[in-house]
Amino acid sequence: MVDALACHRLVRLVTADVLTQPLRDRLVAWSYRRKGDEGSEPATGWADYAEVDPDAPRLATLITCRWCAGFYVACAVVAARRLAPVPWSYAARALAASSAAALLAAPED
């Protein structure tokens, strides 16, 4: 359960958290430039644009789609548990507590 909640928090960080929005927008913009789409920045921001673009570059899709990112984050969580159980245990507990707090506070919004 701890790893599942940690995974939830990490997926949220990668795909939707305000804290990582600037990095996500830069990576999505870079992936569009790399694809050859040199358009101006969308009014909603690059990550939001990629979320609804059916032809978004793969990297853009990976970091904006919760299902896509979730699989790779889950693989990393399983690997961390196996390769570095003690350090991961501390990190996982902190991430899980953060995730649980956010999930419990959501009804207040």
Salt bridges, closest charged atoms under 4 A:
ASP3 OD1 - ARG81 NH2 2.73
ASP17 OD2 - ARG9 NH2 2.78
